[in-house]
Amino acid sequence: MTIITKGMGAIIKGSKKSWKDKRIGAMNRKIKRKKAPIWHYIDEHAEVSASKAPSKKIYKSVQKKWHSLDPDQKSKIYMKKAKRDPKSFYFDKKKFGKK
């Protein structure tokens, strides 16, 4: 990464943005241009920030799969995640190690 100074400003060259940075920038541009209210993007911003997907294509496929589930199926997944949580009552010391 190199810094090029021209006039009063500095340009950072060579830094690549991830798909997360690009998507958050796009959401900010839409809000700034008053095309959409902020509350439309609050949930998506949280989901994009917390995502571990390496690309937007994989992120979108996971989101489509998740939103197509029934509420009962979603609750089963939440219960499985709660059982894996170290702060949960069902914490398995053999699987995760001692605290």
C-alpha positions as CSV (number, residue, x, y, z in Angstrom):
1,M,0.0,0.0,0.0
2,T,1.4,3.4,-1.0
3,I,0.3,6.9,-0.2
4,I,0.3,9.4,-2.9
5,T,0.0,13.1,-2.0
6,K,-1.5,15.5,-4.6
7,G,-2.2,19.0,-3.5
8,M,-4.1,19.1,-0.2
9,G,-5.3,15.5,-0.1
10,A,-3.7,12.1,0.2
11,I,-4.7,9.1,-1.9
12,I,-4.1,5.6,-0.6
13,K,-3.4,3.3,-3.5
14,G,-3.4,-0.4,-3.5
15,S,-5.8,-1.2,-0.7
16,K,-8.5,-3.6,-1.8
17,K,-11.9,-3.5,-0.4
18,S,-13.8,-6.6,0.6
19,W,-17.3,-7.3,-0.6
20,K,-18.5,-6.3,2.9
21,D,-16.9,-2.8,2.6
22,K,-18.4,-2.4,-0.9
23,R,-21.9,-3.4,0.3
24,I,-21.8,-1.1,3.3
25,G,-20.6,1.7,1.1
26,A,-23.5,1.1,-1.3
27,M,-26.0,1.2,1.6
28,N,-24.5,4.4,2.8
29,R,-24.7,6.0,-0.7
30,K,-28.4,5.0,-1.0
31,I,-29.2,6.5,2.4
32,K,-27.2,9.7,1.6
33,R,-29.0,10.2,-1.7
34,K,-32.3,9.9,0.2
35,K,-33.5,7.0,-2.0
36,A,-34.3,4.8,0.9
37,P,-34.9,5.3,4.7
38,I,-32.3,4.1,7.2
39,W,-34.4,1.5,8.8
40,H,-34.5,-0.5,5.6
41,Y,-30.7,-1.2,5.9
42,I,-30.2,-1.6,9.6
43,D,-30.8,-5.4,9.7
44,E,-28.8,-5.9,6.5
45,H,-25.8,-3.9,7.8
46,A,-25.7,-6.1,11.0
47,E,-26.0,-9.3,8.9
48,V,-23.2,-8.2,6.5
49,S,-20.9,-7.2,9.3
50,A,-21.4,-10.5,11.2
51,S,-21.1,-12.7,8.1
52,K,-18.2,-15.0,7.7
53,A,-18.8,-15.6,4.0
54,P,-15.8,-15.1,1.7
55,S,-17.9,-13.6,-1.1
56,K,-21.2,-11.9,-1.8
57,K,-22.4,-14.8,-3.8
58,I,-22.1,-17.2,-0.9
59,Y,-23.6,-14.7,1.5
60,K,-26.7,-14.3,-0.7
61,S,-27.1,-18.1,-1.1
62,V,-27.0,-18.5,2.7
63,Q,-29.5,-15.6,3.2
64,K,-31.9,-17.1,0.6
65,K,-31.7,-20.5,2.4
66,W,-32.3,-18.9,5.8
67,H,-35.2,-16.7,4.8
68,S,-36.9,-19.7,3.1
69,L,-37.1,-21.7,6.3
70,D,-40.3,-22.1,8.4
71,P,-40.4,-20.5,11.8
72,D,-40.2,-23.9,13.4
73,Q,-37.0,-24.8,11.5
74,K,-35.5,-21.5,12.5
75,S,-36.3,-22.1,16.2
76,K,-34.6,-25.5,16.0
77,I,-31.5,-23.9,14.6
78,Y,-31.6,-21.2,17.4
79,M,-31.8,-24.0,19.9
80,K,-28.8,-25.8,18.5
81,K,-26.8,-22.6,18.6
82,A,-27.8,-22.0,22.2
83,K,-26.6,-25.5,23.1
84,R,-23.2,-24.8,21.6
85,D,-22.8,-21.4,23.4
86,P,-20.2,-21.6,26.2
87,K,-22.4,-19.4,28.4
88,S,-25.4,-21.7,27.9
89,F,-26.6,-24.3,30.4
90,Y,-25.9,-27.1,28.0
91,F,-22.2,-26.3,27.6
92,D,-20.3,-29.5,26.9
93,K,-16.8,-29.3,28.5
94,K,-15.5,-32.3,26.7
95,K,-16.2,-30.8,23.3
96,F,-15.1,-27.2,24.0
97,G,-12.5,-27.6,26.7
98,K,-12.5,-26.3,30.2
99,K,-13.3,-22.7,31.0
